Every structure is written in C-alpha cells, then in structure tokens.
C-alpha cells in the first residue's frame, strides 16, 4: 500500500523569477516547508533566473516558462495548468497575481487560485495613468481568487480600500521568516570586525540602499547619538544611494564610525551581536528583516510606517516605534535601547512568524490537508471498507 507523496496532490507556486527580494525569499521558505511536509511542488517561473534559485530545495521542480515578461507568460502558464492540473496555484506580486488568475480562469480546470499580496499597494509610486489601470485590474480580477492572502492587517486593510474588495475576503497570514537555517547562520561568527569588538555599541541596518528604506534618516540619527555617547553604525546592503549615504556621513562628521560593507549572505550572525537593529523604511508590507533581528535576540527600533512594524512589535511593546523620517525620534529610541530599555519579545510571540506554523496555515488555505487525508484514506482502506462504515 503506497501512501508516499506520489499519492498526494501537486502544488504550484508562480512568480516572475527568483532574483533577490523579500517576496522571493518568502516563497523559498514556503516551498521548503511544503516539501518538508511531504508535498510535491512545482516552482513555475516567468524566467528561471536569480540568486534564490540556488536556495530552492532539490526536490522542488522548476518550470521555466521562458517568457520575455510576466504578461507574455500567460499562454505558457495556461499550458502548464492544463497539463499538470495542480490542486492549487499560489502566486505573489501584483502582476503575477493578475496573470495567475487569468490563466486559472481560461484553462477551466479545478485548480484553486490563491494570491499573496505583500505590499501596501496604494502608496507604491507609479504614474497616475498606471495607477488607474492597476486599480481597475485589481478590482476586476482579484475577486476571482479562491483565497486572497495579505501579509499583514495593514496590507489587508489597504488592499480592501484601494481595490474595493470586501475586507472579509482577505485573510492575513504572516511570513514564514523564522527557520532552522536562520538560527544555524546566526550561531556563526560575524565577518565584520566591529561585531567582534564589544567595547563600543554597534547599530545595525540591513536592506537595499534605496530612498524608501530611509537610511539617510538613520545616519542623521546616528550623528545625534554620537553627540551623546560613542557608537558605531553598519548598514549591510547595496543600491543606488550608496554614494549619497557615504557623502552624508562625511558631511555630518561620522564617517570614521560608519561602514557600508555591501551585501552579506549572513546578516543573522551580525544581528546576534548587534546592540540595536534599526528599520527606517517609509513603507513596508511586513518587514522580514525586523522579525529576523528579533529572532536573533537583537533589540529593535522601527519606523511606524505602513505597514507591518506596529503589528510585529505589538504597538511598541516589543520594540521602539518612531515616526518615519524623524531623525530626532529615532536617535531618542536608539539611546533608550543603549541605556537598557531593550523590550525583547517572548518566544511565544515569535511563533506566529515560525516557518512550521505559517506553512500549516498556508496548507489549510491551499486545501491540501483535506485532499491528502482523502488520498491516504483511499490508499489505506481495504475494498468495501467505506460500504461497511456506511
């Protein structure tokens, strides 16, 4: 009697590529969790490229549609759904969500369409013309989904108001951020020498060096902190604002205690040793990096931006919140942490971001729990057993 994964329904996830980003990293963790639970998973990509391809589990089957863009991936995705008929298709990112739902509608199979919304769509910058078209598309197509998942209550509220979708139709599931691999990497020695020297406190930031991440505010706040006590600031990441941030540090006279070492594959070892972690974004969906820092035992300060930080920090109970782009408030929050006001969360609070917990929530919504139970029951029940029970 074979009750192996071959008897179970197949799942599929769809996204443009596996280039570096929060959404792609979350999908890697979800696929890994699905496979750990014994499910067969196809990762269907508009184009099979990106650093996160290497992080997918070996058991995941990558389906490369080889399309020049997400719009033109529609025929290939329809063909895939007709050939494979997965039980559920989970997509993420707005354009990929629209294409996935169109493909599901056009292929006319019973595949469940689940979309994941990872950002506060109303405040993403785009031209007025594009905004009108996007809003109309979301309002028309998103209700086709069997389930709509938002990564935070703020994202859910924003989507409901922006696209005119009933709030009750949107479920909130946090990201599967905390994994065994995170703890494994956090236990390693940090590469940067400032995190090996505990004499001076180190403030840490992590993220792309773009305007929306608010790192100029962090450098301005750091200059204010330095007026009151010794400290160092390290920001891991790359982006178009590198030169601007370096020039700002020189102008404020803090360049000798500030470092931009670039991208690191293991920020967690540095989070474990940092004195305080700072998130300064102007907007977020659910900032994974904030959760990761908390899981590593690092006290955090965060901008109270839309959306996610206030939910993650329970309104300030488990970390300091400050108004976005307010350098003085950020400096005050950092100084409070350096003075001993650490506000660390209990393990029970962090469980809601645990990979195993979140994967279970996704499997429930994807509908595979029931399907698998039926498959197993069919495989293990002797002929006539159902008749006897009846």
Order of alpha helices (4+ residues) and beta strands (2+ residues): beta-alpha-beta-beta-alpha-beta-alpha-beta-alpha-beta-alpha-beta-alpha-beta-alpha-beta-alpha-beta-alpha-beta-alpha-beta-alpha-beta-alpha-alpha-alpha-alpha-alpha
